[in-house]
Amino acid sequence: MNLHCQYCQCPRSTENEYICQPTDADACVACQRVAELDAKLERMREAIADLERERRRWKVQVNANHDKLTWRVPPEIVASILKFSLPENVTTLNLQYVTSMSTLGAPLVLSAVSRRWRDIAHSTPQLWTDVPLHLVESNYHSLPTLATDWMNKSGQCPLSINICVPKNETEQALDLIRVVNQFSSQWIHLQYDAPVVIAKDDFL
């Protein structure tokens, strides 16, 4: 069967192709130019990605050079300062009405300041002892993993956990509860607002 490009009528080699093969000698000029531009764009994307990676590396150094706290104060004192910066009573709040990341994820916010801050935060178990877990549609799959990572950072410290689950989300809630149960030996406070079908027996 004699197949041709539907745009310029140049021959094409297979039934699934709808433009000329740019490598063909008889490909039209437009197809060849598009192929050249695509290749150039791909090289530019790779160059931009390289520049972004290099910028991130230098940004780390900028943060380190201008961090007057962590490079002048011993890590133990910095850790104490970070602990005092955490919001109080997070695990007694009604999480349905709390949306501030600085409240729900304060240790994560501190960890994002710089690599030095992250190292100190991740090596300070006391920062991770309050565990607010608000299950919503956007974090169904990620929250159990986040909860595991969060509580692992607490070491062997006692945990205060607040779980909020919307109605009709039983299956996702049970996945989260299974994670929380793995740390039951560390519980000192557990509060949960969940559908009535999730009984206390699901814990432990």
N, C-alpha and C positions, 0 to 999 in steps of 0.2 A: 504494500500500500504506500502511495506517495504522500508523505506527511509534510506539511509546511507550517511555518509560523503563522498564527492567525492574524498577526499584526502587519508583518512586512512580507509574508509569503516566502521567506527564506526556508530552505529545507530544515527539518528537525528530525532527530534520529529516533525518538521514541514517542509513543502515543500520549504520554503524560506530560510532555513539555509544551509550554504555551508561548515561549519566546525562543529566539535563536540561541544556539550554543555559542557563547562569546569566543570560544577557542576555535570555532570553525572558520575556515578561510572565507566562507561565503556569508558569515553573519553580518547583519546590517550594522551600520555605524552607530546607531542609537543603542543597540544592545551591547555593543562593545564598550561604548562610553559608560553606560550604566554599570557594567561589570568593573571597569576601571575605578569608578567612583566608589563602588561598594568596597573594593579592596582597600582604597585609600582611607575610607571611613573606618574600616576595621583596624587599620594600623593606627589611626588617630585615637580610637577608643582604647586600644592597648596602651598607647603613650599616656593618655589621660589617667588610666588606671594606675600606671607606674608612678605618675606624678602625685596622685592622691595617696598612694602607699607611702611615698617618700615624705609627703607633707605630714602624714600622721606620725611618722617616726620623729620628725623634727618638732612637731607639736608636743610630743611627750617631753622632749628636752626643754622646750620653752616653759612648760608647766613646772618642770623640776627646777629650772633656773630661777623662777620667780615665786616659788613656794617658800615664803619666809617662815612658815610654821614648822613643817615636817623636817626641814633640813637643819633647823636651829634648836629644836626641842627633841628630847629623847622620845622614841616611839611609845614608851609606856605612858608618858604624860600626854602625848597626842591622843592615844587610845582613850584615856580618861576624859579628855576634852570632847572627843567624839561621842562618848557615852552620854555626857551631859547635854549634848545637842539633840538627842533623840526626843520625839514627842512622848508625852506621858499618857498612860492609860489607853493605849491603842487597842488593847485586847478587850476593853470593856465598852468600846464604841459600837453604835449601830452602823455596821459597814455599808448598809444600803444608802446611807446619806453622806458617806465619806468618799470623795473622789480625788483628793489631793495626793499626788505622788510623794510629796515630802512627808505626808503622814503615813500612807499605806506602805511606802517602800523606802523609808528614810535611810536604812543602811545601804540600799542600792544607789541612792542619790549620792551618798558620801563616797561610795566606791567609784563613782563615775567622774570624780573631780580630776584625778590624775592617777598614774600608775602607783605612785608612792602612797597616796591615800587608799587606793584599792588594796595594796599589800598590807597596810596597817589594819584596815577594816576587816579584811578576810582572816587576819590572824588574831582578831579580838572577839572571842566567842560571846562576850556579854552584849555585843551589838545585835545579836541575832536571836535573843531569847523571847522577844515579843513577836508573835507570828500571826498577822492578820491575813486571812485567806477569804477573799470575796470572789466566789465563782460566778462568772458572767459568760455570755456566749463567746466573746472574743478570746477567752483564755481557757476554754474547756480542755484543750489538749496540752497547753503549756503549764497550767497552774500546778498539777501534780509534780512535774519535774522541778519547777521553781520552788515548790514547798520542800521537796527533798533536799535540794541544794542549800536552801535557806537553813533548814534545821540541822543539816550536817555541819554547817559553819558554827553552830552553837556548841560544838564539842559535847561535853557532858553537863552543861549548865541546865538548870531547871527551865522549862518552857511554859509560857502563857500563850494559849492558842485561841483565836477567835475565828470561827467559821461561819460564813454567811452563804446560803444556797438559795437561789430563787425557786419558785414552785415548778413542778414538772421536770426537774432536772435530777431525778433520782440516780440514774446510772452514772452520770458524771460525778455526782456527789459521793457515791460509794467509792469510786476510784480515788478521790481525794482523801476520804476517810481511811482507806487502806494505807495510804502513805502516812497519815497522821498516827495511825496505830503502831507503826514501826518505831515510833519514838515515845511510846506510852510510859516507859520507865522514867522519863524526864518531865512528865506533866506535873505542873503545880496548879494550873488554872486552865479550864477548858470551857469555852462558851460557844454555843452554836445556835444559829437561827436557820432552821431547815424545814422542809416539808414534813408533815406528821408521819409519812410513810417511812421516814428514816428514823428508826427507833434507837434508843440508847444501846440496845444490844449490838448494833452495828459497830460501835466503838468497842475495841477489844473483842 
